[in-house]
Amino acid sequence: MTQWISTWKRNGWMTRQKEPVKNIDLWKRLDTAASRHKIAWSWLKGHSGDPDNERADELAAQGAHEAAAEHLANQLGAGPAAVCSSFESPSID
């Protein structure tokens, strides 16, 4: 992560393919937040059975579901709870 972000910043937030970095606003926020801490970044293969990674995936799916429901509710002029009840929510214990 630190190698990517350093290169992107040096290249004006452009990739090696000379395209803008996707989700630049989120990367910039992460860079700012991370600069205040000492972090050891580690690569972990996704969906490999690691309990913490599986939990992170469940939380990400839940967040995406909630964001989609809120967006749809805003489009329909309904409350998120009304829209959420029509979708199956991922199970997180």
N, C-alpha and C positions, 0 to 999 in steps of 0.2 A: 504494500500500500504506500509506504513512504517513498519508494522509488518511483511509482507511477505519478503520485501527486507532485513530487519535486519536478519531474520532467514536464508534466502538464503546466505547472506554474511557469517554468522557464520558457516554455513554448507558447505562452499566452493562453493557456487552457485549451490547447489544441492537441489532438492525438498524433501519433506518428503518421497517420494517413491524412494529416492536415484537415481533420474534421473537428468541429467543436466537441469537447467532452460532454457526454450525456449526463443529465442531472447535475449540471455544474453548480447550481445553487446548493444542492445537498452536499457535494464534495467540498465546497468552500466552507459550509457550516461545520462539517466534520473536521476539516483542517484547522479551523479556528478553535474548536472545542479541544481537539487533540493536542494543540500547541500548549495548552495549560497543564498538561499531564505527562507523566513518563509512561509510555505505552510500548509494550513489546507485541508487535503485530505478528500473527502466525497464520499461515495458510492451512486450511482444513478442507479436505474433500467433502463436499456436501452430500447429504443423504447416504452417509457411510455407516450409520448406526451410532454415531457419537450422541449420547443423551443430551448434552447441551446444545449441539447443533440442531438436533431434531426439535428441541423445545423452541429454539430461535425460529425455526421454520414454521412451527405452529403459530407462534406469536405474530410472525410476519403475515401469514395467511389470514389470521384474525384481523389484523390491522388493515389489510387490503380489503377484506370483506366489509369492515365498518366504514372505510373511506368510500368504497363504491356505493354502499347504502346511503351514506350521507349525501354524496353527489347526486344520486338518483332522487333522493327526497327533495333536495334543493330544486332539481329540474321539475319535479312534479308538484312542488309546493306543499308537500306532506312532511310530517315529522320523521326523523330517521327510524324511530321505533316502529312506525307503521310499515316502512319498507323492509326493515330487518326481519320482521316476523314472516315475510313472504319468502325469505331465503334460508337455506340450511346453513347454520353456522358451524365452523369447524370445532371439534371437541378438544378442549384444553383443560386438563385436570391440574 
